[in-house]
Amino acid sequence: MEERIRPTAAATVPLELDALYEAYADMIYRLALVRTRNRADAEDVLQDVFFRCLRRQPHFRDREHQKAWLITAAINSSKSLLGRADRRHGVGPEALEFLSTEDDTDNSVYNAVMQLPEKYRTAVHLFYYEGYSVEEIGKMTETNPSTVKSHLHRAREALRKVLKEDEPDV
């Protein structure tokens, strides 16, 4: 009788997961960091998102569907993590350091964004950093598009106020 060899866990991992990770890990981590404001929590969310992807093996219509699924999973995972009573973290300097880019000479905008309430931070990140429309953000966050517009408007107003206070008097 022929003995069947069971594939190892590594052999059953689809190659697409590696490609998804390479393409979207930084984006998922940044979104998680914006939502959780803590590097360790953002890493937990990142792991959870790709574990969900591995476990569920979703079928994607196209690259945009992949990206939207991963963003939605990151939002849901960070929401679950933040809902736990034992999670109470502030913004650490590492969060701002990771979010800033070489082109940014002033972290005041990042500092201001990170101080916004979670719903505003998420809307700002998805709209300005990831390039999603208000309607797409609404679908991903399960929020009415008019509410997303309101979040963006209120976030911009809060940022104007904070950044104006930071300007030196001339």
Backbone hydrogen bonds, N-H to C=O, Kabsch-Sander energy under -0.5 kcal/mol:
donor,donor_aa,acceptor,acceptor_aa,energy
6,R,4,R,-0.6
12,T,8,T,-1.2
12,T,9,A,-0.5
13,V,9,A,-0.6
13,V,10,A,-0.6
17,L,14,P,-1.3
18,D,14,P,-0.7
19,A,15,L,-1.6
20,L,16,E,-3.0
21,Y,17,L,-2.6
22,E,18,D,-2.5
23,A,19,A,-2.4
24,Y,20,L,-2.6
25,A,21,Y,-2.3
28,I,24,Y,-2.6
29,Y,25,A,-2.7
30,R,26,D,-2.6
31,L,27,M,-2.4
32,A,28,I,-2.7
33,L,29,Y,-2.7
34,V,30,R,-2.4
35,R,31,L,-2.2
36,T,32,A,-3.1
37,R,33,L,-2.2
42,A,38,N,-2.3
43,E,39,R,-2.2
44,D,40,A,-2.0
45,V,41,D,-2.5
46,L,42,A,-2.5
47,Q,43,E,-2.3
48,D,44,D,-2.5
49,V,45,V,-2.7
50,F,46,L,-1.9
51,F,47,Q,-2.2
52,R,48,D,-2.7
53,C,49,V,-2.0
54,L,50,F,-2.2
55,R,51,F,-2.9
56,R,52,R,-2.9
57,Q,53,C,-2.0
60,F,58,P,-0.6
66,Q,62,D,-2.0
67,K,63,R,-2.6
68,A,64,E,-2.6
69,W,65,H,-2.5
70,L,66,Q,-2.5
71,I,67,K,-2.4
72,T,68,A,-2.6
73,A,69,W,-2.5
74,A,70,L,-2.2
75,I,71,I,-2.5
76,N,72,T,-2.7
77,S,73,A,-2.7
78,S,74,A,-2.5
79,K,75,I,-2.2
80,S,76,N,-2.3
81,L,77,S,-2.5
82,L,78,S,-2.8
83,G,79,K,-1.4
84,R,80,S,-0.6
84,R,81,L,-1.0
87,R,84,R,-1.5
88,R,86,D,-0.8
92,G,37,R,-0.6
95,A,92,G,-1.1
96,L,92,G,-1.1
97,E,93,P,-2.3
98,F,94,E,-2.1
99,L,95,A,-2.0
100,S,96,L,-1.7
104,D,101,T,-1.1
105,T,103,D,-0.6
109,V,106,D,-0.5
111,N,107,N,-2.9
112,A,108,S,-2.3
113,V,109,V,-2.8
114,M,110,Y,-2.7
115,Q,111,N,-0.8
115,Q,112,A,-0.7
116,L,113,V,-1.4
120,Y,117,P,-0.8
121,R,117,P,-2.5
122,T,118,E,-2.8
123,A,119,K,-1.6
124,V,120,Y,-2.7
125,H,121,R,-2.7
126,L,122,T,-2.7
127,F,123,A,-2.3
128,Y,124,V,-2.8
129,Y,124,V,-0.7
129,Y,125,H,-1.6
130,E,125,H,-1.7
132,Y,126,L,-2.6
137,I,133,S,-2.5
138,G,134,V,-2.2
139,K,135,E,-1.9
140,M,136,E,-2.4
141,T,137,I,-2.6
142,E,138,G,-0.6
142,E,139,K,-0.5
143,T,138,G,-2.5
147,T,144,N,-0.9
148,V,144,N,-1.9
149,K,145,P,-2.4
150,S,146,S,-2.0
151,H,147,T,-2.6
152,L,148,V,-2.6
153,H,149,K,-2.6
154,R,150,S,-2.8
155,A,151,H,-2.4
156,R,152,L,-2.6
157,E,153,H,-2.3
158,A,154,R,-2.5
159,L,155,A,-2.7
160,R,156,R,-2.7
161,K,157,E,-2.2
162,V,158,A,-2.6
163,L,159,L,-3.0
164,K,160,R,-2.2
165,E,161,K,-1.8
166,D,162,V,-1.3
167,E,163,L,-0.7
167,E,164,K,-0.7
